Amino acid sequence: MFYTIGQCFFMRSNTKSDAVILKTITSIQNPFIKSLVLLQEKAKARKQTGTFLIEGFREIELAVSGGYELNTILFLPELISEKQLKALSGSETELIEINKEVYQKLAYRDTTEGIIAIAKTKPMQLSNLKLSDKPLILIAEAPEKPGNIGALLRTADAAKLDAVIIANPKSDLYNPNIVRSSVGGLFTNQIATGTTTEIIAFLKDKKINFYCATLQNSTPYHKQDYTTPTALVVGTEATGLTQEWRDHATQNIIIPMQGAIDSMNVSVAAAILIFEAKRQRNFN
């Protein structure tokens, strides 16, 4: 239940899971709001604070389910109910009521869902991955476009892969463009990053075969056996995979192209490879 004292709003706590609304913020000049704008815009700020912003009830819900810890939730009271807040917030989550002007200053999307969370980032080390006995992993080397990364994460979620590994990352994975374009896939997948050399060593140590999508010295993708522990490796459309991947691959593979263009979008290529592997595994 809510009650007010001056400009501060509190929620009477009946259980340990109830959070407390400490204040309202109605000015875009508020220093805290300015710091959140910086967090939205600058990878350096996200790295320094170990936090990032999540916009939208569904995305925040997926983040909580994925084990992300929320520091703060900012919300529009006319759009977000007390019941919804309780579903997302923990005992340590600060709840801040804001107005439309502040929300629009922070919001990255055009739609108005009325809720933004500040979440703690997670470490993305290879050693943190928990894999099944016969894992199926997607590896993308140096993807640059946030939209492509988001699409790769969505495909990985659709196929329920064991993990997604980004080699030699060029983009901060907590970039708001990636958070938005992944539609929550950032939170539903196990994700790790590392150098190409580190990842190849990791795969060999775990006895995981890896198949590299490349034009050079390749065989058709559908002629390989992906029912064993498998990683599928894709590169950028512009330069493809580096020589190190091609030299160490279990097998280089190619998607036969019948038109005049010799490449396709990396997320489309990854989806073709992933669902061939899922087909061979009877979609298990």
C-alpha positions in Angstrom: 0.0 0.0 0.0 1.3 3.5 -0.9 1.3 6.5 1.3 3.0 9.9 1.0 5.0 12.3 3.1 5.7 15.5 1.2 7.3 14.6 -2.1 8.5 11.2 -1.0 6.5 8.0 -1.6 6.8 4.9 0.4 5.3 1.4 0.0 4.4 -0.4 3.3 6.4 -3.6 3.4 4.5 -6.7 4.3 7.1 -9.2 3.2 10.9 -9.3 2.7 10.4 -9.2 -1.1 8.6 -5.8 -1.0 10.8 -2.9 -2.1 10.6 0.7 -0.9 9.8 3.7 -3.0 12.2 6.3 -1.6 11.5 9.3 -3.8 10.1 10.8 -6.9 12.1 12.6 -9.6 10.4 15.1 -11.9 13.3 17.1 -13.4 15.5 16.0 -16.3 18.2 18.3 -14.7 18.4 16.0 -11.7 22.0 14.8 -11.4 21.0 11.2 -11.0 18.9 11.3 -14.2 21.9 12.9 -16.0 24.1 10.0 -14.8 21.5 7.6 -16.3 21.6 9.4 -19.6 25.4 8.9 -19.6 24.9 5.2 -18.7 22.6 4.9 -21.7 25.0 6.6 -24.1 28.5 5.6 -23.1 30.1 2.2 -22.8 32.7 3.7 -20.6 30.1 4.7 -18.0 28.6 1.2 -18.1 32.0 -0.4 -17.6 33.0 1.9 -14.8 29.7 1.4 -12.8 29.1 -2.2 -13.7 25.5 -1.3 -14.5 23.2 -0.7 -17.5 19.7 0.2 -18.3 16.8 -2.1 -19.3 13.6 -0.7 -20.8 10.3 -2.5 -20.9 8.4 -4.8 -18.5 9.0 -8.0 -20.5 12.7 -7.4 -20.9 13.1 -6.6 -17.2 11.2 -9.7 -16.3 13.5 -11.9 -18.5 16.5 -10.2 -16.9 15.3 -11.1 -13.4 14.6 -14.7 -14.6 18.1 -14.8 -16.0 19.6 -13.9 -12.7 20.3 -10.2 -13.2 20.2 -8.1 -10.1 18.2 -4.9 -10.3 19.5 -1.9 -8.3 16.7 0.5 -9.2 13.4 0.6 -11.0 12.0 3.9 -12.4 8.4 3.9 -13.4 5.4 5.9 -14.5 2.7 5.2 -11.9 -0.1 5.7 -14.4 1.3 2.8 -16.5 2.9 0.4 -14.0 0.9 -1.1 -11.1 2.0 -2.0 -7.6 1.5 -5.7 -8.5 3.9 -5.4 -11.5 6.5 -3.7 -9.3 6.3 -6.4 -6.7 6.8 -9.0 -9.4 10.1 -7.5 -10.5 11.6 -5.9 -7.4 13.6 -7.5 -4.6 14.2 -6.4 -1.0 17.2 -4.3 -2.1 15.6 -2.7 -5.2 15.0 1.0 -5.0 11.7 2.2 -6.6 11.6 5.7 -8.0 8.5 7.3 -9.4 9.1 9.6 -12.4 7.0 11.7 -14.7 6.7 11.5 -18.5 9.4 14.1 -19.2 12.0 12.2 -17.2 10.9 8.9 -18.8 11.2 10.3 -22.3 14.6 11.6 -21.5 15.8 8.1 -20.5 13.7 5.9 -22.9 15.5 4.5 -25.9 12.5 3.2 -27.7 9.6 5.1 -29.2 7.0 3.1 -27.4 6.1 4.1 -23.8 6.0 1.1 -21.5 6.6 3.2 -18.4 9.4 1.3 -16.8 13.2 1.3 -16.8 15.5 -0.7 -14.6 19.1 -0.2 -13.6 20.7 -3.6 -13.6 24.2 -5.0 -12.6 26.2 -6.4 -15.5 27.4 -10.0 -15.3 30.9 -11.3 -15.9 31.1 -13.1 -19.3 34.1 -15.4 -18.8 34.3 -18.7 -20.6 34.9 -20.5 -17.3 31.4 -19.4 -16.1 29.6 -21.4 -18.9 27.6 -24.5 -17.8 27.3 -26.8 -20.7 25.4 -30.0 -21.3 27.0 -33.3 -22.2 26.5 -32.6 -25.9 26.5 -28.9 -26.2 25.5 -26.8 -29.2 27.2 -23.4 -29.2 27.1 -20.4 -31.5 30.4 -18.4 -31.9 30.5 -15.1 -33.6 33.8 -13.5 -34.3 34.0 -9.7 -34.0 30.4 -8.8 -34.9 30.1 -5.0 -35.0 26.4 -4.2 -35.7 24.2 -4.3 -32.6 21.3 -5.3 -34.7 23.1 -8.4 -36.0 24.2 -9.3 -32.4 20.6 -8.9 -31.2 19.4 -11.1 -34.1 22.0 -13.8 -33.2 20.9 -13.8 -29.6 17.2 -14.1 -30.6 18.0 -17.1 -32.9 20.1 -18.7 -30.1 17.2 -18.4 -27.7 14.8 -19.8 -30.3 17.0 -22.9 -30.7 17.7 -23.0 -26.9 21.5 -23.2 -27.5 23.8 -24.0 -24.7 25.7 -20.8 -25.1 26.7 -17.9 -27.4 30.3 -16.9 -27.4 31.6 -13.6 -28.9 35.2 -13.7 -30.1 37.2 -10.5 -30.1 34.1 -8.4 -29.3 33.9 -5.0 -31.0 30.7 -3.8 -29.2 29.7 -3.5 -25.6 27.1 -6.2 -25.2 25.1 -4.0 -22.8 24.8 -1.4 -25.5 21.1 -0.3 -25.5 20.8 -1.2 -29.2 21.7 -4.8 -28.4 19.4 -4.9 -25.4 16.6 -3.6 -27.6 17.3 -5.7 -30.7 17.7 -8.9 -28.8 14.2 -8.5 -27.3 15.4 -10.0 -24.1 17.7 -12.6 -25.7 20.6 -11.0 -23.9 19.2 -12.3 -20.7 17.9 -15.7 -21.8 21.2 -17.0 -23.2 24.5 -18.0 -21.6 27.0 -15.6 -23.0 30.8 -15.5 -22.8 33.5 -13.4 -24.6 37.1 -14.0 -25.2 39.9 -13.8 -27.8 39.9 -16.2 -30.7 42.9 -18.0 -29.2 41.2 -18.3 -25.8 38.0 -19.7 -27.3 39.8 -22.3 -29.5 41.7 -23.5 -26.5 38.5 -23.7 -24.5 36.8 -25.7 -27.3 39.7 -28.1 -27.6 39.9 -28.6 -23.8 36.2 -29.4 -23.7 36.5 -31.7 -26.8 33.9 -29.7 -28.7 34.1 -29.9 -32.5 33.8 -26.6 -34.2 32.7 -25.9 -37.7 33.7 -22.6 -39.3 31.5 -21.0 -42.0 33.9 -19.7 -44.6 34.4 -19.8 -48.4 37.9 -21.2 -48.2 38.5 -25.0 -48.3 34.9 -25.8 -47.3 32.4 -28.5 -47.7 28.6 -28.1 -47.7 27.2 -27.5 -44.3 24.5 -30.2 -44.4 27.0 -33.0 -45.0 28.5 -32.7 -41.5 27.5 -34.4 -38.3 26.4 -32.0 -35.6 25.1 -34.5 -33.1 28.4 -34.6 -31.2 29.5 -31.6 -28.9 29.4 -28.8 -31.5 30.2 -25.2 -32.0 29.2 -23.3 -35.1 31.4 -20.4 -35.9 30.5 -17.4 -38.1 32.3 -14.2 -39.0 31.5 -10.8 -40.3 30.0 -10.3 -43.8 32.8 -8.0 -44.8 35.8 -10.0 -43.8 34.6 -13.4 -42.7 36.6 -15.4 -40.2 40.2 -14.9 -39.4 42.8 -17.4 -40.6 43.2 -18.8 -37.0 39.7 -20.2 -37.0 40.1 -21.6 -40.5 43.4 -23.4 -39.6 42.1 -25.0 -36.4 38.5 -25.9 -37.4 37.3 -29.4 -37.2 35.9 -28.7 -40.7 35.3 -25.5 -42.7 31.7 -25.4 -44.0 29.8 -23.4 -46.6 26.2 -22.7 -47.3 25.9 -23.2 -51.1 24.8 -20.0 -52.8 22.9 -20.2 -56.1 22.6 -16.5 -56.9 25.0 -13.7 -57.9 25.8 -12.7 -54.4 28.3 -14.8 -52.5 27.3 -13.9 -48.9 24.3 -13.4 -46.7 23.5 -11.6 -43.4 25.5 -13.3 -40.6 22.4 -13.8 -38.5 20.6 -15.5 -41.4 23.6 -17.7 -42.0 23.8 -18.6 -38.4 20.1 -19.5 -38.3 20.5 -21.9 -41.2 23.5 -23.7 -39.5 21.8 -23.8 -36.1 18.6 -25.3 -37.3 20.3 -27.9 -39.4 22.1 -29.0 -36.2 18.8 -29.0 -34.3 17.2 -31.0 -37.1 20.0 -33.6 -36.8 19.4 -33.7 -33.1 15.6 -34.1 -33.6 15.2 -30.7 -32.1 16.4 -31.8 -28.7 
